[in-house]
Amino acid sequence: MQNWFECKVSFEKVMENGIQKRTTESYLVDALSFTEAEARIIEEMRPFISGEFTVSAVGRKKLSEIFFNENGDRFYKIKVYFITLDEKSGAEKKTAVQMLAQASNLKEAIAVLEDGMKGALADYTIASVTETQIMDIFPFKANKESETKDE
């Protein structure tokens, strides 16, 4: 099971009009602890940010699944209810889970979720879909690609 942490990174960003403005962006990192999440986000962000930056917050995110879509530029949080039947009472039981879908718009986010859930055996309903402020996701890579040494 993956442990996801939302990391907020603050840095000086050059705006379109040339003015520098302090901004904070959210990223999602797969890590085992808060300390590892902070170290990973620093490692991932260092090549992209010139100048100083700080990790202003690290918080655990409970996500049961993330559906990636290379055409999407935003991440949508989707609350899904899995519907099961209680064998003893015969009553319907709903279990809420949070998922993320990468998409360009709300309609595409639902389509990405439904495509990813095709193989699911349990019945489910979508309770809500909201756009998040997450800029990018950094899953754990078991095999880090070694750089070639052709010199």
N, C-alpha and C positions, 0 to 999 in steps of 0.2 A: 504494500500500500504506500502511496506517495504522501509525503507531508509537504503541503504548500504553504509558503509564507509570502505575504504581501509586503514588499519593501518600498518605502518612499525615499526617493533620492532628490536632494536639493542641490541646485547648481545655477550658475549664471548662464543664461541663454541669450544669444544675439537674435533679436526680433527682426522681422522683415524690413523695418525702417532703420535698422542699424543700431538701435538702442539696446543696451544690455539690461536684462530683467531677471531677477531671482525667480526661479520657478521650481516646483516640486512635481515629480512624475512618479507614478506607481508602476511597479513591476512585480511579477510573480516568479518565485524561485522554488525549486524542489530541493529540500534540504532536510537533514535529520534534527537540527536544533536551530535556535535563534542565532547562535554564534556562527554556525556554518552558513546560514542564510545571509548574514551580513557579509561574511567573507566572500561568498559566491557572487553577491550583487556587486561588490567592489571590483572583483575580478572581471565580471561581465561588462561593467560600465566604463572601466578605465580606458579602453580603446576609443570610445565614442564621445567622451566628454573632455574637452581641453580645459585645463585649469582645475581649480579645486572643486570638490563636491563632497557632500556629507550624506550619510544614510540617516534620515531624520526619524524613521519609524520602521519597526519590523513587527508584523502581527501574523498569527496563524490564521489560515483560511481553510474552512472545512468544505472540500470539494470532492464529490464522489467520482467525477469524470470531467475530462476536458476534451472537446472535439475541435481539432485543428482543421483549418481550411486555408490553403495558401493564397486564395483570392481575397480573403477578408483582411481588413485593416483595423478592425475594432474587436473588442471582446464583450460578449453579452452574458450576463448572469441569468441563468434559467432555473427557476424553482419548479421541481417536478415532484408529483405525488405518485408513488408506486402503490397500486391498489391490490390488496390481498384479502382473502376471505379467512376469517377465523373459523377453524373447523368445529370448535365446541359450540360457539354461539351462532355461527352462520352469518355474523355481521361483517360488513365491509370495513377494512382497516386501511387507512392511508398513512404512508410513511413519506415524510418530506425529505428531499435531498437537494443540494445545490450543484449545478453543473455550469461549465463555461463553454460557450461556442464562439469560434472565431468567424466573423462574417462582415460583410460590407453594410448590411442594414438589418432591421428587425425581422423582416420576412425571411431573409436568407438565413438568419440565426436559427429560426424555427426549422427550416428545411435541413440545415446541417445537423441539428439535434435529432430530427426524425430519421435522417439517413444513418446516423450513428447508432440509433436505437433499434434498427431493423431486426437484429438478431436477438433482442431481449425477449425473454419468455414471459416476464411479468407485464401486466397491464399498467399503463401510466397515463396521467393527465398533466398538462402544462399549466401551472398556476400563475406564473408571471415571468416576464422577460424584461430585463432592464440593461441598458448600456452601462458599462463600467468605465472607470478612468485608467484601467490597466493599459500600458503602452506596449508591453511585450512579455513573453513567458519564456523562462529558461529552465527546461526540464533537465534532470540529471542525466549525464552521458556516461555510461559504464565504460565504453571504450573511447577514450579521447584520442582523436586522430593524431598520430605522431607526424611531426613536420618532416618533410624529406630534406636530406642533407646533401643536396647536389651543388657543391661548390668547387 
